[in-house]
Amino acid sequence: VEGICLYPIVNHPGWDDDRHCHNGLWDYCNESGHREIYKPLADELRTQTARIEAAIARTSPEQSANLPVHALHAGEAGAGAFA
């Protein structure tokens, strides 16, 4: 496995009725452009990322050194990214 895809990543209006679909990691932007994060999903993604990285480190230390930096580690707190 080279990676995973989380789709949809942001909440969106329903296709048929414009309802607010709450199925993404981030909600709609507010007036200032900030997106509220859905904390339970963010927390679970952090947990699973740590488990995957630990498994890679155990089974393939050389691969562990080459893991990419991603949103789970690189985000700014309060800016809609992972803290």
C-alpha positions as CSV (number, residue, x, y, z in Angstrom):
1,V,0.0,0.0,0.0
2,E,1.5,3.3,-1.1
3,G,-1.2,5.5,0.5
4,I,-4.9,5.9,1.2
5,C,-7.6,8.2,-0.2
6,L,-10.2,9.8,2.1
7,Y,-13.2,10.9,-0.1
8,P,-14.8,13.2,0.3
9,I,-12.4,15.2,2.3
10,V,-14.8,18.2,2.9
11,N,-18.5,18.3,3.6
12,H,-20.5,19.2,0.5
13,P,-24.0,20.1,-0.6
14,G,-26.2,17.2,-1.5
15,W,-26.4,16.5,-5.3
16,D,-30.2,16.4,-5.5
17,D,-31.3,18.7,-2.7
18,D,-28.4,20.9,-1.5
19,R,-28.6,19.4,2.0
20,H,-25.5,19.8,4.1
21,C,-23.8,16.4,3.8
22,H,-21.6,15.8,7.0
23,N,-19.3,13.1,5.6
24,G,-15.9,14.9,5.3
25,L,-13.0,15.7,7.5
26,W,-13.6,19.4,7.2
27,D,-16.8,21.4,7.1
28,Y,-17.8,24.3,4.9
29,C,-15.7,27.4,5.1
30,N,-16.9,30.2,7.4
31,E,-16.8,33.9,6.4
32,S,-13.1,34.1,7.1
33,G,-12.2,31.0,5.1
34,H,-11.7,28.7,8.2
35,R,-12.9,25.1,8.0
36,E,-13.9,23.4,11.2
37,I,-12.3,19.9,11.5
38,Y,-14.4,16.9,12.5
39,K,-12.3,15.9,15.6
40,P,-13.3,12.3,16.0
41,L,-12.2,11.4,12.4
42,A,-9.0,13.5,12.8
43,D,-8.2,11.7,16.0
44,E,-8.8,8.3,14.4
45,L,-6.6,9.2,11.4
46,R,-3.8,10.2,13.8
47,T,-4.2,6.9,15.7
48,Q,-4.1,4.8,12.5
49,T,-1.2,6.7,11.0
50,A,0.8,6.1,14.2
51,R,-0.1,2.4,14.0
52,I,0.9,2.1,10.3
53,E,4.2,4.0,10.8
54,A,5.1,1.8,13.8
55,A,4.3,-1.4,11.7
56,I,6.5,0.0,8.9
57,A,9.3,0.8,11.3
58,R,9.1,-2.8,12.7
59,T,9.1,-4.6,9.4
60,S,11.1,-2.3,7.2
61,P,13.3,0.3,9.1
62,E,14.8,1.5,5.8
63,Q,11.3,2.4,4.6
64,S,10.5,4.1,7.9
65,A,13.2,6.7,7.3
66,N,11.6,7.6,3.9
67,L,8.0,8.1,5.2
68,P,6.6,11.4,3.7
69,V,5.6,14.3,5.9
70,H,1.8,14.7,5.5
71,A,-1.1,16.7,6.8
72,L,-1.3,14.7,10.0
73,H,2.1,16.1,11.1
74,A,2.5,19.3,9.1
75,G,-0.7,21.2,9.8
76,E,-1.2,24.4,11.8
77,A,-3.4,24.3,14.8
78,G,-6.6,26.3,14.4
79,A,-6.1,26.8,10.7
80,G,-8.3,23.9,9.7
81,A,-5.4,21.4,9.4
82,F,-4.4,18.7,11.8
83,A,-2.9,20.0,15.0
